[in-house]
Amino acid sequence: MFRCSADPRPQYNLGAGNKTLAKECNINIVPGSIAELHTDPTTGEEKLLNVTYFIDNTGEIRGRYEKRNLWIPERQFVDRGATDSGHVAFDTPLGKVGLLICWDLAFPEAFRELVMQGAKMIIVPAYWKLDDAGEVGRRWNAESERVFVDAAVVSRAFENTAAVVFCNVGGREEEGYAGASQVAVPFLGCVGRVEGSGEGMSVVEVDMGVLDEAEGVYRVREDLGREDWHYGYKR
């Protein structure tokens, strides 16, 4: 993460590089997460927010998300996204997409908010390391955080009949990097991943038809839309 312009407009925070790359390569990009400096309109206080964007293949910004669920060590440096920013699904060339960041993966409620708005794909850039389990967790299992990520990504895909794209930072395992970047869908689980902890690229072909077929079996979205839905959140 790095310090950016205090101007909250995405065109200044992102610069031209990612948008130009998306357009020239005819690809959609989620360029990780960025520390942005913002001024609170009510208090005038400057705040750092952890933010990510979705840039489409024409170079246009389709979506923006301010991280809501902060990892514990992060809280002394970064503020939570504005309450009114929420979790918002948006239209893209890939269909309806939602964005989350890193530790958001641990909160099913974040996924539910996006799914109730019709998100079919949820993309999660992350900086998730093996030592996030702490000495206690690693004493029980040195691979604890990989187990956590693998289980959570697949669970979120099944329980929301959605495609989940988890893209983690890469580096040397002896320095604590976990890897585990992967794509998961219901019925199939993980359909592609970057092996090991280092930097890498994986091209994963996803048949989005599996989402509709899974919904036909599990009817998760149907239940979320019922008038008598019995939890506090509903469509």
C-alpha positions as CSV (number, residue, x, y, z in Angstrom):
1,M,0.0,0.0,0.0
2,F,1.2,3.5,-0.7
3,R,0.2,7.1,0.0
4,C,-1.8,8.7,-2.8
5,S,-3.3,12.1,-3.7
6,A,-5.8,13.4,-1.1
7,D,-8.1,14.1,-4.1
8,P,-10.7,11.3,-3.7
9,R,-11.5,11.1,-7.4
10,P,-10.4,7.8,-8.9
11,Q,-8.8,9.3,-11.9
12,Y,-6.2,11.0,-9.7
13,N,-5.7,8.1,-7.3
14,L,-5.2,5.4,-9.9
15,G,-3.2,7.4,-12.5
16,A,-3.4,6.5,-16.2
17,G,-1.3,3.3,-16.0
18,N,-3.9,0.7,-15.0
19,K,-6.6,2.3,-17.2
20,T,-4.3,2.4,-20.2
21,L,-3.2,-1.1,-19.7
22,A,-6.8,-2.4,-19.4
23,K,-7.7,-0.7,-22.7
24,E,-4.6,-1.6,-24.6
25,C,-4.8,-5.3,-23.6
26,N,-8.6,-5.5,-23.8
27,I,-8.8,-6.9,-20.2
28,N,-10.6,-6.1,-17.0
29,I,-8.3,-5.2,-14.0
30,V,-8.7,-5.1,-10.3
31,P,-5.3,-3.5,-9.4
32,G,-4.9,-4.8,-5.8
33,S,-5.7,-2.4,-3.0
34,I,-4.5,1.1,-2.6
35,A,-4.1,3.3,0.5
36,E,-5.9,6.6,-0.2
37,L,-5.8,9.7,1.8
38,H,-9.2,11.3,2.3
39,T,-10.6,14.1,4.4
40,D,-13.6,13.4,6.6
41,P,-16.3,15.9,5.4
42,T,-17.8,16.3,8.9
43,T,-14.6,16.5,11.0
44,G,-12.0,17.7,8.5
45,E,-9.8,14.9,9.8
46,E,-7.5,13.2,7.3
47,K,-7.9,9.4,7.0
48,L,-6.2,6.6,5.2
49,L,-8.6,4.2,3.5
50,N,-7.9,0.8,2.0
51,V,-9.5,0.9,-1.5
52,T,-9.8,-1.2,-4.6
53,Y,-11.3,-0.6,-8.0
54,F,-12.7,-2.5,-11.0
55,I,-11.4,-1.1,-14.3
56,D,-13.1,-2.5,-17.5
57,N,-11.5,-3.3,-20.8
58,T,-12.2,0.2,-22.1
59,G,-10.3,1.8,-19.3
60,E,-13.4,3.0,-17.4
61,I,-13.8,2.5,-13.7
62,R,-16.9,0.4,-13.1
63,G,-16.7,0.0,-9.3
64,R,-14.9,1.2,-6.2
65,Y,-14.8,-0.3,-2.7
66,E,-13.5,1.0,0.7
67,K,-12.5,-1.9,3.0
68,R,-15.0,-2.3,5.9
69,N,-13.5,-5.2,7.9
70,L,-10.0,-4.2,8.9
71,W,-7.4,-6.8,10.0
72,I,-6.3,-6.2,13.6
73,P,-2.8,-4.8,13.0
74,E,-4.2,-2.6,10.2
75,R,-6.5,-0.7,12.5
76,Q,-3.8,1.6,13.9
77,F,-3.0,2.9,10.4
78,V,-6.1,2.7,8.3
79,D,-9.7,3.7,8.9
80,R,-12.8,1.7,8.0
81,G,-14.7,2.7,4.9
82,A,-17.5,5.1,5.3
83,T,-20.7,3.6,6.7
84,D,-22.8,4.8,3.8
85,S,-20.3,3.4,1.2
86,G,-21.5,-0.2,2.0
87,H,-21.0,-3.2,-0.2
88,V,-22.2,-2.4,-3.8
89,A,-22.5,-4.8,-6.7
90,F,-22.1,-3.2,-10.2
91,D,-22.4,-4.1,-13.9
92,T,-19.3,-5.1,-15.8
93,P,-18.5,-6.9,-19.1
94,L,-18.2,-10.1,-16.9
95,G,-21.7,-9.6,-15.4
96,K,-22.6,-8.3,-12.0
97,V,-19.5,-8.1,-9.8
98,G,-18.7,-7.2,-6.2
99,L,-15.4,-6.2,-4.6
100,L,-14.0,-7.1,-1.2
101,I,-10.5,-6.8,0.3
102,C,-8.5,-9.4,2.2
103,W,-10.0,-9.9,5.8
104,D,-13.5,-9.3,4.4
105,L,-13.2,-13.0,3.3
106,A,-13.8,-14.0,6.9
107,F,-17.3,-12.3,7.0
108,P,-20.1,-14.1,5.2
109,E,-22.3,-11.0,5.7
110,A,-20.2,-9.0,3.3
111,F,-20.7,-11.6,0.6
112,R,-24.5,-11.8,1.4
113,E,-24.9,-8.0,0.8
114,L,-23.3,-8.3,-2.6
115,V,-25.2,-11.5,-3.6
116,M,-28.5,-9.9,-2.6
117,Q,-27.7,-7.2,-5.2
118,G,-27.2,-9.8,-7.8
119,A,-23.4,-10.2,-7.8
120,K,-22.3,-13.4,-9.6
121,M,-18.6,-12.9,-9.2
122,I,-16.8,-11.5,-6.1
123,I,-13.2,-10.5,-6.4
124,V,-11.0,-10.3,-3.3
125,P,-7.4,-8.8,-3.6
126,A,-5.5,-9.6,-0.4
127,Y,-2.3,-9.3,1.6
128,W,-2.7,-12.5,3.6
129,K,0.4,-14.1,5.2
130,L,1.2,-17.3,7.0
131,D,2.2,-15.5,10.2
132,D,-1.2,-13.8,10.4
133,A,-2.2,-16.9,12.6
134,G,0.4,-15.6,15.2
135,E,2.7,-17.8,17.2
136,V,-0.2,-19.6,18.8
137,G,-1.9,-20.5,15.5
138,R,1.4,-21.6,13.8
139,R,2.2,-23.8,16.8
140,W,-1.0,-25.7,16.1
141,N,-0.5,-25.7,12.4
142,A,2.2,-23.9,10.3
143,E,-0.2,-24.0,7.3
144,S,-3.2,-22.6,9.3
145,E,-3.7,-19.6,7.1
146,R,-3.7,-21.6,3.9
147,V,-6.3,-23.9,5.4
148,F,-8.3,-20.8,6.4
149,V,-8.2,-19.3,2.9
150,D,-8.8,-22.5,1.0
151,A,-11.8,-23.4,3.2
152,A,-13.3,-19.8,3.2
153,V,-13.0,-19.3,-0.6
154,V,-14.7,-22.5,-1.4
155,S,-17.3,-22.1,1.3
156,R,-18.2,-18.6,0.1
157,A,-18.6,-19.9,-3.5
158,F,-21.0,-22.7,-2.4
159,E,-23.0,-20.7,0.2
160,N,-23.7,-17.9,-2.3
161,T,-23.8,-19.7,-5.6
162,A,-21.1,-17.3,-6.8
163,A,-17.7,-17.3,-8.4
164,V,-15.1,-16.2,-5.9
165,V,-11.7,-14.9,-7.1
166,F,-9.1,-14.6,-4.4
167,C,-5.8,-12.9,-5.5
168,N,-3.2,-12.8,-2.8
169,V,0.3,-11.2,-2.6
170,G,3.2,-13.4,-3.6
171,G,6.6,-13.7,-2.0
172,R,9.1,-16.1,-0.4
173,E,7.5,-18.6,1.9
174,E,10.4,-18.2,4.5
175,E,9.3,-14.6,4.7
176,G,5.7,-15.7,5.6
177,Y,4.0,-15.4,2.3
178,A,1.0,-17.7,1.9
179,G,0.1,-17.6,-1.8
180,A,-3.2,-19.5,-2.2
181,S,-4.5,-17.2,-5.0
182,Q,-7.4,-19.2,-6.5
183,V,-10.9,-19.2,-8.2
184,A,-13.7,-21.3,-6.8
185,V,-17.3,-22.0,-7.9
186,P,-20.1,-24.2,-6.4
187,F,-20.2,-27.9,-7.3
188,L,-16.5,-27.8,-8.4
189,G,-14.7,-26.0,-5.6
190,C,-11.3,-24.6,-6.6
191,V,-11.1,-24.5,-10.4
192,G,-7.6,-22.9,-10.7
193,R,-4.9,-21.6,-8.4
194,V,-1.3,-20.2,-8.4
195,E,0.7,-23.0,-6.8
196,G,3.3,-22.1,-4.1
197,S,3.7,-18.8,-2.3
198,G,5.6,-16.9,-5.0
199,E,4.4,-14.4,-7.6
200,G,2.7,-16.0,-10.5
201,M,-0.2,-15.9,-13.0
202,S,-3.0,-18.4,-13.7
203,V,-5.5,-18.1,-16.5
204,V,-8.7,-19.8,-15.3
205,E,-11.6,-20.5,-17.5
206,V,-14.9,-20.3,-15.6
207,D,-18.2,-21.6,-17.0
208,M,-20.6,-19.2,-15.3
209,G,-23.4,-21.5,-16.2
210,V,-22.5,-23.5,-13.2
211,L,-23.8,-20.7,-11.0
212,D,-27.3,-20.9,-12.3
213,E,-27.3,-24.7,-12.1
214,A,-26.1,-24.5,-8.5
215,E,-28.8,-22.0,-7.7
216,G,-31.3,-24.3,-9.2
217,V,-30.2,-26.9,-6.6
218,Y,-29.5,-24.9,-3.5
219,R,-31.9,-21.9,-4.1
220,V,-29.9,-19.6,-1.9
221,R,-30.7,-16.5,-3.8
222,E,-34.3,-17.5,-4.0
223,D,-34.5,-17.8,-0.2
224,L,-32.8,-14.5,0.3
225,G,-35.5,-12.8,-1.7
226,R,-38.4,-14.3,0.2
227,E,-40.8,-12.0,2.0
228,D,-40.5,-14.2,5.1
229,W,-36.7,-14.4,5.1
230,H,-35.9,-14.9,8.8
231,Y,-32.6,-13.1,9.2
232,G,-32.0,-9.4,9.7
233,Y,-30.7,-8.8,6.2
234,K,-32.9,-9.2,3.2
235,R,-33.0,-8.1,-0.4
